């Protein structure tokens, strides 16, 4: 009902409006693209509307009927035109001719600031033109801007591409991490947002490399926020001993900047998750992937449970982070960050598994407690004495201490209660040295060196009443239970080096020669043992249960690429020659292999218009596994699952094709982004699984069958004055081959994800967002088919009243079911808050309720070659708390 009233109000307003349209030309009659047209109301002096001309010079502004306006039209290098226009009850057509400016181009200046301006590859948003004043964080602001989105993962997307870096006043914000920026940068400190398209951190390489998919954001602060401390301090208490504390401090000036973030709460607000930690690269990229080789040591994360939608039965978090940047001289900058996160998480999960090979059904109920401490530290030096030389030195350290205790009851052909313990304290240290030198206008050199050291020590324990894996582990059966443990130590030393030489052959072409190498040395030590009733250890003599392995990998490569522009096309074909050597030593013998391989690739960009393009990438790449899949020893991965590597594994060959379409139209605020990808895997690493009942022994093999993976997505967004409509769709199809019980098994899956919404952004009227999210997952595992549906309509409301109160509500309704309707679950989530703040006051008071309808769980389904799983996760109950915030 409330939404209907709002939409009727919009219709009523639109009924009193007319459209002013026309064409902007120069004196030669040529249309001017990206000219700025502003309509300012003559009486109030407020900007009523604006437009940016398209390739045909057309503009269009919706204005109030029977109202006088001042129309200002500007274009860089031409004289600004200012005219009076009085609207009537009918649409108006008015063509504009701009004359040459007699003054220097740099003196062109608008009295009234445009909401959106273009400066080459940079789009500048004046945020005040789009926000209503109720926004709290950067994420709230971004959702109001055309062409920008915050996806479901909390990452920023600009023009359909993930933002690789976020900066504030040109300084990296926690090395560009967009999720931390979205959650923490105060909205009221933001003056403008710059979208840096075709972004490259190294200015020398910006013209010789393909940067079309690289986007960065730079946040410009309001004048009162520079050279002064700003931020906020908030604290809250609630029923059932709930609490939260959120101090955030920021300081920026040209020589020194610092960001301090803290967060302590037990109401389920998660500032930093294990998934964030695992994905946090510190801005350091893998050098091997640039040459068509995939070799990245895998993380032994023990299968520690990740949160579903960041929800759990109970979450208690402590978070602290500091980011700084200091410039001792104009040519030298030191920067870095430190992040610490602790979380105590309680999880309760009920799952049903259907095993395809054995037709067994298993129901499990688990109670899990996690204690996780995460740490990241980075220190960077950037030295740039002149425009021709740049030196970057980085050190990035990742530390963690993770422990998971799980009590699980499983019911299948037998019933067993199992106690599991998983712990690990991995260390990762990465050092980078990058140097870039421009010798002259035709010769550019780039040297990149990287060293990675990792030490991982995953420990696993399972205490069962039933003997596990009797044919593999010779357990002592004369004990009250079976207490089986495994210690592992995996160490990696990896060095990458790459030298690129660019020769500029003309104004629209260059060639690139590459010489590089990768060398990795890994060691793997594992021991499985039993703790007896008298607390002594029973060590097993079987070689696979007590194994030492070393593995060396090297890749030496040379590459050639030629980039040239012709008409609207950019072509970059290339080829790389690799010499691979592998050597693994275990069980008293050594196996060595050598391989020579050519990896061609090509990039094509068709620039249809300045903001419309089609891009195609094709490459052949080769993937090598690491020591974890080559070690022939057994690894306990779960209470009913054990893994054994295969020392004879070879590499896998991938064909990768992607086509992207991009259209960003500021004339009618319509944005379309679409992509299609295809991946063919030859000799792929596939599962070779033996399963008896619900117990599995898994391995990896090179498949004789080819795998195919197709995926596609489309995003559509259009803004009609203060109404923003969006639609997105993602569809993927995979055809994968595995081996189960010595029999080939073909698995197919189709995943469909659709989302649409309509949102308003009025400055004074209430704002709503109404949308629908629909997910379909279809799994075909050897002819056994399962289909699951998730329907999620949602509504968000934001209303200001009496100029002091702000009411917000966020509602989601979930209906989860399978095709046969044997599983049907319905649940709702509603969060609401009421905020009180006097105009111009630094104090803010609020009452908040999470999970107002007291939903109990959420659902999720998954699929692999062995079983289908549907799970129900318990979530936090209703929390009511009160907050006080002081804005510095």
WOVENVEN-V298370 format. One line per field, one symbol per residue. phi: phi as a letter, one per 30 degrees, with the letter a starting at -180 (. if undefined). psi: psi as a letter, one per 30 degrees, with the letter a starting at -180 (. if undefined). burial: + if it has 9 or more other C-alpha atoms within 8 Angstrom, else -. A space follows every 10 residues. Layout:
phi = ???
psi = ???
burial = ???
This chain:
phi = .ddddddddd dddddccbcc blbcbcdcid dcdidcbbcc ddddicdcaa abdddcidba bcbddhbdbc ccbbaejcdd cbbcbcdbcb dbcbcbbccd cdcdedddbc dcdddbbcbi dccccddddc dcjcdcbeed dddccdicbc dddicdbchi cdddacbbhi cechhidddd dedbddddcd cbbcccdhdb dcddcdcccc cdccbbcbcc cdedccibdb kabbbabbdh hdaabbdbbb bbbecbbbbb bbababcjdc dacddddddd ciiccddddd cjccbbedcd diiddcdchh badabbbbbb abbbbbcdbd cbbcblabbb bbbcbcbbbb bbccdddcid cbcbbbcbbc bbcbbbbbbb bbcbdadcbb bcbbbbcbba bbbbcbcbcc bbdbcbcbcc bbbabdbbbb bbbbbbbcda dcbbbbcbbb bbbbbbbdbb bbcbdcddhd dccddddcbd acccbbcbbb bbbbbcbabc bccddldbaa cbcbbaabbb bbbbbbbcbc cdddiccccc deedcabbbb bcbbbcbbbb bbcbcbiccb cbdaabcccc bbabbahibb cbbbacbcbd abbbbccdbd bbabbbbbac bbccdcddcc ddddbdcadb bbcbdbdcdc dccccbbbbb cbbbcddchc bbbbabbbbc cchddbdbcc bbiccbccbb bdddcdcbbc aaabbbbbcc hcbccbbbbb bbbbbbcbbb hicdbccbbb cbbbbbabbc bddcddcbbc abbbbbbcbb cijdcbbbbb cbdbbbbbbc bhibcbcbbb cbccbcacdd idcbbbabbb cbbbcbadei ddcbbbcbbc hedhdcabca bbabdcacbb bbcdbdddbc bbbbbccd
psi = eeeeeeeeee eeeffgllkk lakjlafggk kjkgkkkkjk keefgkkfll lkkafggklk kklklhkklk kkklkkflkk kklkkjlagl lkkjkkkklk kflkeffkkk ekkkeklkib gkkkkjffff lfffkeleee eeffkkfklj afgglkkkhg kkkfkkljhf kkjhhgjfee eeffkkeffk elkkjjlhkk fjeffffflj gfgkklkkkk lleffkglkl bljklllalh hklkkikkkk kklffklkkj kljklhggjj fkleeeeefj fggklkfeff ggkjjjklki gggkkkkjgh klekkjlkkk kkklkkjelf fkkklllkkk kkkjkkkkkk kkkjkeefgk kkkkkkjkkk jkkkkkkkkk kjkiflffkk kkkkkjkkkl jkkkkkjkkk jbflkkkkkk kklkilkkkk kkjkkkkjea ffkkkkkkkk kkkkkkhkkk kkjlfkkkif fejiljfhlf ajjklkkkkk kkkkkkkkkk kkjjflfgll lkkkkllkkk kkkkkkkklk klegglkjkk fkeffikkkk kkkkjklklk kjklkjbgkk killkkkkjk kkjkklhglk kkkkkkkkjl lkkkkjjele hklkkkkklk lkkklaffff kflkkjflfg kkkkljfgka lkkkkkkkkk kkkjjfeghk kkkklklkjk kkhljlkjkk kjcgkkjkak ljkfkkkkkk lllkkkkkkj cgkjklkkkk kkkkjkklkk hgkkkkkkkk kkjkkklkkl hleellklkk lkkkkkkkkj jhfjkkkkkj kiklkkkjkk kggfkkkkkj kkkkjkllef gfjjkklkkj klljkkkkkg kfkkklkkkk heghkflllk llkafelkkk lkkklkakkk lkkkkkk.
burial = -----+---- ------++++ +++++++--- ++++++++++ ++----++++ ++++++++++ +++++-++++ +++++-++++ +-----++-- -+--+-++-- +------+-- ---++-++-- -++++++--+ ++--+-++++ ++++++++++ ---+++++++ +++++++++- -+++++++++ +++++++-++ ++++++++++ ---+-+---- +--+++++++ ++--++--++ ++++++++-- -+++++++++ ++---+++++ ++++++++-- ------+--- ------+++- +++++----- ---------- ++++++++++ +++++++--- ++++++++++ ++++++++++ ++++++-+-+ ++++++++++ ++++++++++ ++++---+++ ++++++++++ ++++++++++ ++---+++++ ++++++++++ +++++++++- -+++++++++ ++++++++++ +++++-++-- ---------- -+++++++++ ++++++++++ +++++---++ ++++++++++ ++++++++++ ++-------+ ----++++++ ++++++++++ +++++---++ ++++++++++ ++++++---- --------++ ++++++++-- ++++++++++ ++++++++++ +++++++-+- +++++++-+- ++++++++++ ++++++++++ ++++++++++ ++++++++++ +--+++++++ +++--+++++ +++++++++- --++++++++ ++++++++++ +---++++++ ++++++++++ ++---+++++ ++++++++++ +----+++++ ++++++++++ ---+++++++ +++++++++- ---+--++++ ++++++++-- --++++++++ ++--+++++- +-+-++++++ ++++++++++ +++++++-
